[in-house]
Amino acid sequence: MRIEKLAALMEERGFNGALISPGANFYYLTGLHIHEAGERLTVLAVNPDGEYHILAPSLYQNVIKDFPVTFWRDGENPYSKLGAIMKELGIGGKVLVENTMRAGWLIGIFHSGNRFDPYPLSMLMRELRMRKDGEELRLMQKAAEVADRVFEEILSWDIVGMTEKELALKIELRIRELSDGISFEPIVASGENGANPHHAPGDRKIRKGDMVILDYGAKWKGYCSDITRTIAIGKPNEKLVEIYETVREAQENAFQRVREGIKAREVDRAARETIEKAGYGEYFTHRTGHGLGLDVHEEPYIGPDGEVVLERGMTFTIEPGIYVPGLGGVRIEDDVVVVGDKGERLTKADRELIIL
């Protein structure tokens, strides 16, 4: 059980407990989807012996089953109940706390007399979550297949005259029809807006001569995909065609570098050297990729300072880009898993320049 693996790591590293609030780690450890907006204290408490207990508001009585759980009702003090759970489990001293726990909750826990030394839960959880098992990879492949299918459908849409916002909404709706939802809000960046890597879709209409960056992802049973393709509408600017080919080569070179035993920064270096050699180094303004799984951004990060040694089952994006202010940009992104002496793409949509 995953909770037992966390407990073993806690004991090994000298931590006396963990407090996990709803989110990706909570789901990873329990399989429970708790959609808590933050107003009602909900915590999974785990000790290094592998004992655990959930504190949750009573509205989740029909959701949390087959777990040791204490429910609380509006009007009761949930912090005193959590304190009793922590005392029962012997949680104190060095305690791991969910990185994304609301500050109000943590303050409430301390003000209720529950004193401990907090440490970020990510110190251990990243070690558990970086390496995906067969079932996790199957779910990620399904999410990637949805992303590929949506791209193929986009190519059949009449997008000339659409605003970026209209196209982003259409992409989102199609993803929701085919999967459990989006892994993040779609990015549609057309023309000169493509020079902004995280452009928020706006009212600019897509027109002939544009290069359009499409960045989106799907979720399947909690696991994310994340794909970017850049397409041309009509005859593109020759400079942007040159940039496209540079990015495509950089992405391929980085992909070919993937294998067990190398550091993440070596993958980044392969992409960065290609772009620098072509004279566009100053326009590659972000890391080459990021880990992918229950979160759309997680370990391992594929950047110049990426010291994580790649291992079988690690999943991440490879997404170099070039962004020239006043002209536009190009990004090509795939989801990749380490399978041994090579990488394997989960997303397989065409990477050649497509002109609509």
WOCORDA-V700986 format. One record per residue. N is the residue number from 1. PHI is phi as a letter, one per 30 degrees, with the letter a starting at -180 (none if undefined). PSI is psi in whole degrees, -180 to 180 (999 if undefined). OMEGA is omega in whole degrees, 0 to 359 (* if undefined). Layout:
BEGIN
<<N,PHI,PSI,OMEGA> <N,PHI,PSI,OMEGA>>
END
This chain:
BEGIN
<<1,none,144,184> <2,d,-33,178> <3,d,-38,180> <4,d,-36,177> <5,d,-40,177> <6,d,-44,180> <7,d,-41,179> <8,d,-40,178> <9,d,-40,178> <10,d,-45,180> <11,d,-41,180> <12,d,-38,185> <13,c,0,175> <14,i,27,176> <15,c,145,186> <16,c,16,177> <17,l,171,178> <18,b,141,176> <19,b,115,187> <20,c,121,177> <21,c,166,184> <22,e,142,182> <23,l,-162,185> <24,d,-41,181> <25,d,-41,177> <26,e,-46,180> <27,d,-43,181> <28,e,-39,184> <29,d,-28,187> <30,c,-23,187> <31,i,9,182> <32,c,129,173> <33,c,109,178> <34,c,110,182> <35,c,75,182> <36,c,123,184> <37,d,-11,177> <38,j,-5,183> <39,d,-16,182> <40,b,120,184> <41,e,124,178> <42,b,120,187> <43,b,137,168> <44,c,121,179> <45,c,132,182> <46,b,137,175> <47,c,168,185> <48,d,-6,174> <49,d,-1,180> <50,i,6,175> <51,d,145,184> <52,b,159,181> <53,a,142,179> <54,c,135,168> <55,c,128,183> <56,b,152,174> <57,d,153,187> <58,d,-19,180> <59,d,-9,178> <60,c,16,182> <61,d,-29,180> <62,c,0,181> <63,c,-44,184> <64,c,106,180> <65,b,155,179> <66,i,26,175> <67,b,145,170> <68,d,121,188> <69,b,144,171> <70,c,124,178> <71,c,149,175> <72,b,150,181> <73,c,157,175> <74,e,135,182> <75,j,-21,176> <76,d,162,178> <77,c,102,183> <78,d,-24,183> <79,d,-36,177> <80,d,-35,178> <81,d,-40,177> <82,d,-39,178> <83,e,-40,179> <84,d,-39,178> <85,d,-45,180> <86,d,-40,179> <87,d,-42,181> <88,d,-38,182> <89,d,-6,180> <90,i,31,182> <91,d,121,179> <92,a,174,183> <93,i,-126,179> <94,d,110,185> <95,b,133,175> <96,d,134,181> <97,b,136,177> <98,e,127,182> <99,e,-34,185> <100,c,12,177> <101,d,138,180> <102,d,138,180> <103,e,-36,180> <104,d,-38,178> <105,d,-47,182> <106,d,-41,177> <107,d,-43,179> <108,d,-39,179> <109,d,-45,180> <110,d,-42,183> <111,d,-17,178> <112,d,7,176> <113,j,7,180> <114,c,92,185> <115,c,135,177> <116,a,169,177> <117,c,110,184> <118,d,141,174> <119,b,150,182> <120,d,129,180> <121,e,-29,183> <122,e,-22,179> <123,e,-35,181> <124,c,-38,185> <125,d,-33,180> <126,d,-31,178> <127,d,-34,179> <128,d,-40,189> <129,d,-18,183> <130,d,-33,184> <131,c,113,183> <132,d,141,175> <133,d,179,185> <134,e,-41,180> <135,d,-41,178> <136,d,-42,180> <137,d,-34,178> <138,d,-42,180> <139,d,-38,178> <140,d,-36,177> <141,d,-39,178> <142,d,-43,178> <143,d,-37,179> <144,d,-38,179> <145,d,-37,176> <146,d,-44,180> <147,d,-43,178> <148,d,-44,182> <149,d,-42,180> <150,d,-39,178> <151,d,-43,178> <152,d,-38,180> <153,d,-38,179> <154,e,-39,182> <155,d,-19,179> <156,c,-6,182> <157,d,150,174> <158,d,92,188> <159,c,-9,178> <160,d,128,182> <161,j,-17,174> <162,d,148,169> <163,d,161,177> <164,e,-41,181> <165,d,-40,180> <166,d,-43,180> <167,d,-41,178> <168,d,-41,179> <169,d,-41,179> <170,d,-40,177> <171,d,-46,181> <172,d,-45,181> <173,d,-40,180> <174,d,-40,177> <175,d,-43,182> <176,d,-30,177> <177,d,-30,187> <178,c,-10,187> <179,b,-165,178> <180,d,-1,178> <181,k,-178,181> <182,d,149,176> <183,d,-16,172> <184,a,166,180> <185,d,129,183> <186,e,144,174> <187,c,127,171> <188,b,116,182> <189,b,113,184> <190,c,150,177> <191,h,-134,183> <192,d,-19,177> <193,d,-19,178> <194,d,-11,178> <195,d,-9,178> <196,c,108,185> <197,e,-36,181> <198,c,46,180> <199,d,133,175> <200,d,122,182> <201,e,134,183> <202,b,-154,185> <203,c,2,178> <204,d,133,179> <205,d,140,179> <206,d,133,185> <207,b,170,180> <208,e,140,180> <209,j,-10,181> <210,d,146,157> <211,c,137,184> <212,b,122,176> <213,d,128,179> <214,b,115,184> <215,b,118,185> <216,a,174,179> <217,a,161,180> <218,c,163,173> <219,c,141,175> <220,b,115,182> <221,h,39,176> <222,j,-17,186> <223,c,143,191> <224,c,152,162> <225,c,163,183> <226,a,111,184> <227,b,146,171> <228,b,133,171> <229,b,147,177> <230,c,124,182> <231,c,160,178> <232,c,141,176> <233,c,107,186> <234,i,-168,183> <235,d,120,183> <236,d,163,174> <237,e,134,184> <238,d,-35,178> <239,d,-40,179> <240,d,-31,175> <241,d,-42,177> <242,d,-43,178> <243,d,-41,180> <244,e,-48,182> <245,d,-34,177> <246,d,-45,180> <247,d,-41,179> <248,d,-43,178> <249,d,-41,179> <250,d,-42,180> <251,d,-41,180> <252,d,-42,180> <253,d,-39,178> <254,d,-42,179> <255,d,-43,181> <256,d,-20,180> <257,d,-16,185> <258,d,130,173> <259,a,163,177> <260,d,143,171> <261,j,-11,177> <262,c,159,177> <263,d,151,182> <264,e,-34,182> <265,d,-21,178> <266,d,-33,175> <267,d,-44,177> <268,e,-42,183> <269,d,-39,181> <270,d,-41,178> <271,d,-44,185> <272,d,-40,180> <273,d,-38,179> <274,d,-45,182> <275,d,-40,178> <276,d,-41,180> <277,d,-33,180> <278,d,-4,177> <279,j,13,183> <280,c,19,185> <281,e,-40,182> <282,d,-15,182> <283,c,4,173> <284,c,99,196> <285,c,12,179> <286,b,174,178> <287,d,166,184> <288,d,-26,181> <289,a,179,181> <290,b,154,176> <291,d,160,186> <292,b,142,179> <293,l,-120,175> <294,d,-27,172> <295,c,150,180> <296,d,-19,172> <297,b,116,177> <298,a,-177,177> <299,d,150,0> <300,c,147,178> <301,c,133,185> <302,c,84,183> <303,b,179,181> <304,e,-25,180> <305,c,20,182> <306,d,101,183> <307,c,-5,179> <308,d,132,176> <309,d,125,185> <310,d,139,179> <311,b,160,178> <312,e,134,178> <313,j,-8,176> <314,d,138,182> <315,b,140,182> <316,a,169,176> <317,c,155,167> <318,b,112,190> <319,b,63,176> <320,d,156,179> <321,a,158,175> <322,b,131,186> <323,b,112,184> <324,c,112,181> <325,e,136,179> <326,i,-14,180> <327,c,-54,182> <328,k,-163,183> <329,a,170,179> <330,b,134,172> <331,b,139,175> <332,b,126,187> <333,b,134,173> <334,b,157,173> <335,c,132,189> <336,b,144,174> <337,b,142,176> <338,d,124,182> <339,c,7,180> <340,k,-114,181> <341,d,17,179> <342,a,174,172> <343,c,160,177> <344,b,130,179> <345,d,133,172> <346,d,-38,174> <347,c,135,189> <348,b,11,181> <349,e,152,184> <350,e,134,179> <351,c,-3,174> <352,d,155,179> <353,d,122,179> <354,c,128,179> <355,c,120,180> <356,c,999,*>>
END
